[in-house]
Amino acid sequence: MASETGKPPRTVALFATCLADLVRPSVAFASARLLEAAGCRVEAPAAQTCCGQPAYNSGDRKHAAQIARKTVRAFRGYEWIVVPSGSCAGMLRCHYADLLGGEDEGFGERVWELTSFLVDVCGFQDVRARWPMTAVYHDSCAGLRELGVKDQPRALLAMVEGLELAELPDAEVCCGFGGTFCVKYPDISTAMVRDKTAAVTSTGAGALLAGDLGCLMNMAGRLSREGSPVEVRHVAEVLAGMTDEVPPL
Amino acid sequence: MSFAGPANFRRSAARALADEPLQRELARFSQGFQVRRVEAASRLPEFEALRDRARDIKNHCLAHLDFYLERYEENCRAAGGEVHWCATAEDARQAILAICRRLGAKTMAKGKSMVSEEIGLNEFLAEEGVRAVETDLGEYILQLRGESPSHIVAPAIHVATEQWTEAFRAAHTDRPADRSLSDGSEIMAEARAVLREQFLGADVGLTGANFLIAETGSSVIFTNEGNGDLSQTLPRAHIVIAGIEKVIPTLEDLSVFMRVLPRSATGQELTVYTTLSTGPRRPEDLDGPEEYHVVLLDNGRADMLGGEFQDMLRCIRCAACMNACPVYKQIGGHAYGWVYPGPMGAVLTPGLRGVEEAGHLPNASTFCGKCEEVCPVRIPLPRMMRHWREREFARRLLPARFRYGLGLWAFFAARPALYRPFAALAARVLGSRKRWRRLPLAGGWTGTRDFPASEGRSFMSLWRAGRRR
């Protein structure tokens, strides 16, 4: 498919992330749909697994570097690598250079978080989704602070027909997921996610959105345990118009 | 101060989470300072540029620390002060005791000093027959309650108003029992009256230092209560205790920190007092101490120079990181087990106490990055916490079960052809229910949260089978 400007389509490599692969393929398919709608050709290199954060953040540099080298190899030759997660995109973009030194082949600069790629690179305006809903958006930490993802998802969500986006108090405060943190320090993690669900509930919104499956699973898991009716979804599912196709998390 | 280890951390954290008065204070505090910092920063257009400048000044000093410390010592001596170089906490305690002994001092008025907490000064002096009285209002209430600070700028942030009243009634028994002590101003007035006697009666005064100025040999404190000034001017001798990383080159440099530190700490444009002390009282001075001593403490700091933790020595102890930290906000400062809590403590404490003892602190972080975002001298706190985790991992200090689990996972993650079928199988298993209320090996998660069900097939298996939408 040729883009509207007549240029040949960008070929984009989708890094699905291990959580989407394992728990929520819909997020990766939604990402592929959005990228195609933005005029890209999407490939998903078969040799992708996980970005390596569990090892990197546990201090296991050796294994983290092994996984990073494998990822760099798997995505060799792609000019655009898009990730539907601020955390994994941040790992690829900001931390591989630290792990691999000169070996990273300029990998980081080719990596984009999904909403940032759609807005900042593609100038994507063509969201064709309808979702009659009042939702709040949680800013996941790595996307926000490592990659500056803040306005992009909101700009895209503003184009969804019927969707009203309410502001979430303390939207920039961590939800308490933190990778292995949530199982290493479950008490503290739970207290943090409880604050988050209280903030969500206080808005009266019917849905909670974010761009990171780790945070989403944490918040969804807590809301579900509290018996809350709030729907939790990845922003890509909403933008790709998949709210009727897949149940919320 | 003794140190509480990892098991203690979990216990204290759990206790803090269940402590309702503490939770109320923490919720109130986390709104206050953070909001005021943002407001104060937004009123100063050059705030971000000043942060860069502050970072650069500190970096320059740390790169030439020997030079600036020697200039500082030279100029301090020229002004009539005495400098005591102390490699360890014990050296510092002994140096201070020697001064007290020589002067026959029995009482010490103390301004707020975290370094004095670091060396456990009060307990030590008490054993040696010198009574140290805290004169900072927050530190004073802690002394009455027999507690340590839970925050480096607002040490008694965890104490509720009714607890203040209770402690004052118990301690100040010479005052009418039926007096009103219900609000901050009444408590403050009583503290002022009680402490005034301490200032006047003290033989020596001790303060910390926010900065040491190399070009003038001055020590500088930023305070709000005026107690530091009284502690250092009224007694016969003024003892300053400071870490070696506190030195900056010039007064001009100080002006940068005067604009950055109070805004970052409490959202003030300036603290109420900014006090510079240069040597003892001169003949023409109306008041001031007869002797002026500076105890320069290393206590592990020099070992952090030249390595991956050097940036931590830029820290100006403003507490912006703990004010912003969502973990600190939940558990408060005492759970961290030693003098320095929050993100700066999670990096500094392993540096000063060893990673064997304090390796759990840099693990108790989600790496949300808020601390680095607000740090006025731009210390990459999460990166340094990760470096501690690397040291900890390299020394096999993590539980074997965790290390083997991680190794096994990494083995698969580095081998896509093995990983894919494994992920596909796991997706099927996790997809066999609507949600999981309990999962093996994931009790930490499922104790308080459901685990969302998988959609049943892994993305890669679907994609490779040709599904595209």
Contacts between the chains, C-beta under 8 A, distances in Angstrom:
chain1	res1	chain2	res2	distance
A	16	B	459	4.8
A	16	B	460	7.1
A	16	B	463	7.9
A	18	B	413	7.6
A	18	B	423	7.3
A	20	B	459	5.7
A	21	B	423	5.7
A	21	B	427	7.6
A	21	B	458	5.1
A	21	B	459	4.4
A	21	B	460	5.6
A	22	B	423	5.5
A	22	B	426	5.9
A	22	B	427	5.3
A	22	B	430	7.0
A	22	B	454	6.2
A	22	B	458	6.1
A	23	B	427	7.3
A	23	B	430	6.6
A	23	B	452	6.4
A	23	B	453	7.8
A	23	B	454	4.6
A	23	B	455	7.2
A	24	B	452	7.8
A	24	B	454	7.4
A	24	B	455	6.2
A	25	B	455	5.5
A	25	B	457	6.5
A	25	B	458	6.8
A	25	B	459	3.7
A	25	B	462	5.7
A	26	B	455	6.3
A	28	B	459	4.5
A	28	B	463	7.6
A	29	B	459	7.4
A	29	B	462	7.8
A	29	B	467	7.5
A	29	B	468	7.6
A	29	B	469	6.0
A	32	B	468	6.6
A	32	B	469	7.6
A	33	B	469	6.3
A	44	B	459	7.7
A	44	B	460	7.2
A	44	B	463	4.9
A	46	B	416	6.7
A	46	B	420	7.6
A	46	B	460	6.9
A	46	B	464	6.5
A	47	B	416	4.2
A	48	B	416	6.9
A	48	B	460	7.5
A	49	B	412	7.5
A	49	B	413	4.6
A	49	B	414	7.5
A	49	B	416	5.4
A	49	B	419	4.6
A	49	B	423	7.8
A	50	B	413	4.7
A	52	B	410	7.8
A	52	B	413	6.8
A	54	B	406	6.7
A	54	B	409	6.7
A	54	B	410	8.0
A	55	B	406	6.2
A	55	B	409	7.9
A	55	B	410	5.2
A	55	B	413	7.8
A	56	B	386	7.4
A	57	B	367	6.4
A	57	B	386	6.4
A	57	B	389	7.0
A	58	B	389	6.2
A	58	B	393	6.4
A	58	B	398	7.4
A	58	B	402	7.8
A	58	B	406	5.8
A	59	B	386	6.8
A	59	B	388	7.7
A	59	B	389	3.3
A	59	B	390	4.0
A	59	B	391	7.2
A	59	B	392	5.7
A	59	B	393	3.4
A	59	B	394	7.3
A	59	B	398	7.9
A	60	B	390	8.0
A	60	B	393	5.3
A	60	B	406	5.8
A	60	B	407	7.8
A	60	B	410	6.9
A	61	B	390	5.7
A	61	B	393	7.9
A	63	B	406	7.2
A	63	B	407	6.9
A	63	B	410	3.6
A	63	B	413	7.9
A	63	B	414	7.1
A	64	B	410	7.8
A	66	B	410	6.8
A	66	B	414	4.6
A	67	B	410	6.5
A	67	B	413	5.1
A	67	B	414	5.2
A	70	B	413	7.9
A	70	B	414	5.2
A	70	B	416	7.2
A	74	B	416	7.1
A	141	B	366	7.1
A	141	B	367	7.3
A	141	B	368	4.0
A	141	B	369	5.6
A	141	B	370	7.5
A	142	B	367	7.7
A	142	B	369	7.1
A	145	B	368	7.5
A	145	B	369	3.9
A	145	B	370	7.4
A	145	B	372	7.6
A	145	B	373	5.9
A	146	B	369	6.9
A	172	B	370	7.8
A	173	B	326	5.5
A	173	B	368	7.9
A	173	B	370	7.7
A	174	B	326	4.7
A	174	B	366	5.0
A	174	B	368	3.7
A	174	B	370	7.1
A	176	B	326	7.3
A	176	B	366	6.5
A	177	B	366	6.7
A	178	B	365	7.2
A	178	B	366	2.8
A	178	B	367	6.4
A	178	B	368	7.2
A	179	B	366	7.6
A	179	B	367	7.6
A	181	B	363	7.7
A	181	B	364	7.6
A	181	B	365	7.0
A	181	B	366	4.8
A	181	B	367	7.9
A	182	B	444	6.8
A	182	B	445	6.2
A	183	B	442	6.6
A	183	B	444	3.5
A	183	B	445	5.7
A	184	B	363	6.3
A	184	B	364	7.9
A	184	B	444	7.1
A	185	B	10	7.6
A	185	B	13	7.2
A	185	B	363	7.8
A	185	B	364	5.7
A	186	B	443	7.9
A	186	B	444	3.8
A	186	B	445	7.0
A	186	B	447	6.0
A	186	B	448	6.6
A	187	B	10	7.6
A	187	B	13	6.1
A	187	B	14	5.2
A	187	B	17	5.7
A	188	B	13	5.8
A	188	B	17	7.2
A	188	B	327	5.9
A	188	B	330	5.4
A	188	B	331	6.2
A	188	B	364	6.9
A	189	B	366	7.8
A	189	B	444	7.8
A	190	B	447	7.8
A	190	B	448	4.2
A	190	B	449	7.2
A	191	B	17	5.3
A	191	B	330	4.5
A	192	B	326	5.6
A	192	B	327	7.5
A	192	B	330	6.1
A	192	B	366	7.7
A	193	B	449	7.0
A	217	B	451	7.2
A	217	B	452	5.3
A	218	B	449	6.7
A	220	B	450	7.7
A	220	B	452	5.4
A	221	B	435	8.0
A	221	B	445	7.0
A	221	B	449	3.4
A	221	B	450	4.5
A	221	B	451	5.8
A	221	B	452	6.2
A	222	B	448	7.0
A	222	B	449	4.8
A	222	B	450	7.9
A	224	B	435	5.9
A	224	B	449	7.6
A	224	B	450	4.2
A	224	B	452	7.5
A	225	B	437	7.8
A	225	B	448	6.5
A	225	B	449	5.4
A	225	B	450	5.1
A	246	B	455	7.2
A	249	B	452	4.6
